[in-house]
Each structure stands twice: as C-alpha cells, then as structure tokens.
Amino acid sequence: MVGFSYCWQDLLKEEEIFSTRVQGGGSVMIWASFDWGGESSISFIDRRMNSNGYREVLKKHFLNIADSFGGFKWISQQDNAPVHRAKVNVAWFKSQKINILPWPSLSPDLNPIENLWGMLSRKVYSEGKQFRTKEQLKAVILKSEEEISINQLRDLVSSLPDRIFEVIKLNGAKTRY
C-alpha cells in the first residue's frame, strides 16, 4: 500500500523522530579475521569479491595474523562461499600449510565471525548513528574494532566446540548461537 505507514509509540517515552537520507551515504564491504591472541584484521573491499581478489586479501591481511600464531597447530574456519571453495584458493591454503576446518554444505552458520559482526555493528550504529560518507563509516568501523577486547575475541574462539556440539545434539536444528 503506497503512501501508508504504520507505527507504534509508547506514550510513556519521549517521541523519537527518524529521518532518511535522500542521497549520500553508501555501504562498505568488509573482510575480517581474528584469532585467540586478539589479533584482528579488517580489509575494506572495493568491488565484488572473486577468487583472485579473495586470495589477494588473504595474502595481505590473513598471513599477517597467521604469522602471530608461530609454530602452533591451528585451524582456520571459513564458510562455504564460492570464493572460499574455489580450487585456486584451496590450493593456496595447502601451499601455505594452513589447515581449514571442513564445513558441510547447508550447515548452520556457526562461524564466530558472525557474532563479531554483530558486536561491531552495534558499536558502529550505537545511538542511531548515521554516516554521510563511506570514509566516515570506515573510520568508525576501525575505531569500533579497536574497542573489542581480547577477552571478547577469546570467548568467541573458545565457544566453537560448544557451537558444533549443540548442532550435533539438535540434529542441525536452530541453536542459541
């Protein structure tokens, strides 16, 4: 129904006025990773990601974090996005001796990075913030990322066994994660 809008207002609270932008703003695409040690990396992606672009981001950002792991055995997790599964990228991970956690098709998205996106988004848009330019948005994203503590990142990493166990226990049904 064009021209009609409905809203509900709590009469005990002060009325809030929301505005919309007619122009400006925009969105940004981000690639990010994090580890137990609190190392994280954010890369702003300028165009739609393909397998070559993904590999370039990995070389520039992921390997910096991987170096911080030292000689420890560790496993990287990613979902089943086509650029992640591309043969050239699977081969690149093998050539770098990076172990990837096998991730079944049509599985629930239990990747802790999704929780990190939620934490970051709440910080970026707290108090109804709006941004007029992509540069303003990028600056706040980077500042907000720095505010996420090592303990928050460790909690996300250490939650993975519980996430996997809960999916198994619930036969793939919706989990609390």
C-alpha angles and dihedrals in degrees: 000000000000116000098020126101131172130207140172122220129194103226090206091063131066113263115258121214118209123194132194130217118241093198142358127043113085133176137270131216118222137195115197142170136183140183143202092269092061095254112143136170132198124194124185111223116215099196142014109304120248129177094269093048091048091052091050090053090049092050093049102039113012096051090055089059093041089057089059090061092067117192096334121124108248138162127222121216129210134153128248098271110151093246089054093051096043110128092234091055094045087052091048092054090050091049089053090048090239114153116220122206107240109245119196122227117260091016124149112268101251097155108136089221087076088063089047089053089053093050091047093047093051090052095045095049099033115144091015095292116184127191129216097200138030089238091059090049093048092050092052091046091054092045091048092050090057089055093061107099129229088241091057090052092046091050089054093048094046091049093067098089089050091049092052093044091051092052090051092046092050094043091241096312122139114297133201090254 
